[in-house]
Amino acid sequence: MDMRYIKDSASALWDSVAEGWRHLTRSAGSALTTFHPGDKSDMPSAASVDDEHYLPTQSWSMLGGDLFEDEKRLVVRLEVPGMHKDDLVIEVLGDSLVVKGEKRFEQESSEGRWRVMQCAYGSFRRVVPLPAEVEADSAKASYRDGVLRIELPKRHPGAAQGRHIKVE
């Protein structure tokens, strides 16, 4: 094995890792969402968790989503498991859909310690850029099995802009 082979192999490995990282940030970068402690989060103290990476002040989670478009509407689906529909606030602001909420921590009723905490809890804000103008007043939202579905009819000239959307 000569030095040239080692150099070429290391270069190929680095190119592969870099391409994978670019693909991940392009396809899922906006899904990475910051969760902050909220008024109702009820997070355990760091002393009660053995996980060395646990930070009760901030955590991250992937809130995966899909955006579908046809001639008449946009449909946004966001995965927000472990939440109640009343904990979600949905707004259309300009050319973006904004979903805010707070995921609450539920304490186990038995004695014991947390060893690993990988779920994110607290308040979050996720912004989904919309590729077309929408009629916010006619938007509909539903929440089932941890998936929030928002249907946004495309806007016709003269329609109203910006509004809160109730989750059915």
Secondary structure as a PSIPRED ss2 file (coil, helix, strand):
# PSIPRED VFORMAT (PSIPRED V4.0)

   1 M C   1.000  0.000  0.000
   2 D C   1.000  0.000  0.000
   3 M H   0.000  1.000  0.000
   4 R H   0.000  1.000  0.000
   5 Y H   0.000  1.000  0.000
   6 I H   0.000  1.000  0.000
   7 K H   0.000  1.000  0.000
   8 D H   0.000  1.000  0.000
   9 S H   0.000  1.000  0.000
  10 A H   0.000  1.000  0.000
  11 S H   0.000  1.000  0.000
  12 A H   0.000  1.000  0.000
  13 L H   0.000  1.000  0.000
  14 W H   0.000  1.000  0.000
  15 D H   0.000  1.000  0.000
  16 S H   0.000  1.000  0.000
  17 V H   0.000  1.000  0.000
  18 A H   0.000  1.000  0.000
  19 E H   0.000  1.000  0.000
  20 G H   0.000  1.000  0.000
  21 W H   0.000  1.000  0.000
  22 R H   0.000  1.000  0.000
  23 H H   0.000  1.000  0.000
  24 L H   0.000  1.000  0.000
  25 T H   0.000  1.000  0.000
  26 R H   0.000  1.000  0.000
  27 S H   0.000  1.000  0.000
  28 A H   0.000  1.000  0.000
  29 G H   0.000  1.000  0.000
  30 S H   0.000  1.000  0.000
  31 A H   0.000  1.000  0.000
  32 L E   0.000  0.000  1.000
  33 T E   0.000  0.000  1.000
  34 T E   0.000  0.000  1.000
  35 F E   0.000  0.000  1.000
  36 H E   0.000  0.000  1.000
  37 P C   1.000  0.000  0.000
  38 G C   1.000  0.000  0.000
  39 D C   1.000  0.000  0.000
  40 K C   1.000  0.000  0.000
  41 S C   1.000  0.000  0.000
  42 D C   1.000  0.000  0.000
  43 M C   1.000  0.000  0.000
  44 P C   1.000  0.000  0.000
  45 S C   1.000  0.000  0.000
  46 A H   0.000  1.000  0.000
  47 A H   0.000  1.000  0.000
  48 S H   0.000  1.000  0.000
  49 V E   0.000  0.000  1.000
  50 D C   1.000  0.000  0.000
  51 D C   1.000  0.000  0.000
  52 E C   1.000  0.000  0.000
  53 H C   1.000  0.000  0.000
  54 Y C   1.000  0.000  0.000
  55 L C   1.000  0.000  0.000
  56 P C   1.000  0.000  0.000
  57 T C   1.000  0.000  0.000
  58 Q C   1.000  0.000  0.000
  59 S E   0.000  0.000  1.000
  60 W E   0.000  0.000  1.000
  61 S E   0.000  0.000  1.000
  62 M E   0.000  0.000  1.000
  63 L C   1.000  0.000  0.000
  64 G C   1.000  0.000  0.000
  65 G E   0.000  0.000  1.000
  66 D E   0.000  0.000  1.000
  67 L E   0.000  0.000  1.000
  68 F E   0.000  0.000  1.000
  69 E E   0.000  0.000  1.000
  70 D C   1.000  0.000  0.000
  71 E C   1.000  0.000  0.000
  72 K C   1.000  0.000  0.000
  73 R E   0.000  0.000  1.000
  74 L E   0.000  0.000  1.000
  75 V E   0.000  0.000  1.000
  76 V E   0.000  0.000  1.000
  77 R E   0.000  0.000  1.000
  78 L E   0.000  0.000  1.000
  79 E E   0.000  0.000  1.000
  80 V C   1.000  0.000  0.000
  81 P C   1.000  0.000  0.000
  82 G C   1.000  0.000  0.000
  83 M C   1.000  0.000  0.000
  84 H C   1.000  0.000  0.000
  85 K H   0.000  1.000  0.000
  86 D H   0.000  1.000  0.000
  87 D H   0.000  1.000  0.000
  88 L E   0.000  0.000  1.000
  89 V E   0.000  0.000  1.000
  90 I E   0.000  0.000  1.000
  91 E E   0.000  0.000  1.000
  92 V E   0.000  0.000  1.000
  93 L E   0.000  0.000  1.000
  94 G C   1.000  0.000  0.000
  95 D C   1.000  0.000  0.000
  96 S E   0.000  0.000  1.000
  97 L E   0.000  0.000  1.000
  98 V E   0.000  0.000  1.000
  99 V E   0.000  0.000  1.000
 100 K E   0.000  0.000  1.000
 101 G E   0.000  0.000  1.000
 102 E E   0.000  0.000  1.000
 103 K E   0.000  0.000  1.000
 104 R C   1.000  0.000  0.000
 105 F C   1.000  0.000  0.000
 106 E C   1.000  0.000  0.000
 107 Q C   1.000  0.000  0.000
 108 E C   1.000  0.000  0.000
 109 S C   1.000  0.000  0.000
 110 S C   1.000  0.000  0.000
 111 E C   1.000  0.000  0.000
 112 G C   1.000  0.000  0.000
 113 R C   1.000  0.000  0.000
 114 W E   0.000  0.000  1.000
 115 R C   1.000  0.000  0.000
 116 V C   1.000  0.000  0.000
 117 M C   1.000  0.000  0.000
 118 Q C   1.000  0.000  0.000
 119 C C   1.000  0.000  0.000
 120 A C   1.000  0.000  0.000
 121 Y C   1.000  0.000  0.000
 122 G E   0.000  0.000  1.000
 123 S E   0.000  0.000  1.000
 124 F E   0.000  0.000  1.000
 125 R E   0.000  0.000  1.000
 126 R E   0.000  0.000  1.000
 127 V E   0.000  0.000  1.000
 128 V E   0.000  0.000  1.000
 129 P E   0.000  0.000  1.000
 130 L C   1.000  0.000  0.000
 131 P C   1.000  0.000  0.000
 132 A C   1.000  0.000  0.000
 133 E C   1.000  0.000  0.000
 134 V E   0.000  0.000  1.000
 135 E C   1.000  0.000  0.000
 136 A H   0.000  1.000  0.000
 137 D H   0.000  1.000  0.000
 138 S H   0.000  1.000  0.000
 139 A C   1.000  0.000  0.000
 140 K E   0.000  0.000  1.000
 141 A E   0.000  0.000  1.000
 142 S E   0.000  0.000  1.000
 143 Y E   0.000  0.000  1.000
 144 R E   0.000  0.000  1.000
 145 D C   1.000  0.000  0.000
 146 G C   1.000  0.000  0.000
 147 V E   0.000  0.000  1.000
 148 L E   0.000  0.000  1.000
 149 R E   0.000  0.000  1.000
 150 I E   0.000  0.000  1.000
 151 E E   0.000  0.000  1.000
 152 L E   0.000  0.000  1.000
 153 P E   0.000  0.000  1.000
 154 K E   0.000  0.000  1.000
 155 R C   1.000  0.000  0.000
 156 H C   1.000  0.000  0.000
 157 P C   1.000  0.000  0.000
 158 G C   1.000  0.000  0.000
 159 A C   1.000  0.000  0.000
 160 A C   1.000  0.000  0.000
 161 Q C   1.000  0.000  0.000
 162 G C   1.000  0.000  0.000
 163 R E   0.000  0.000  1.000
 164 H E   0.000  0.000  1.000
 165 I E   0.000  0.000  1.000
 166 K C   1.000  0.000  0.000
 167 V E   0.000  0.000  1.000
 168 E C   1.000  0.000  0.000
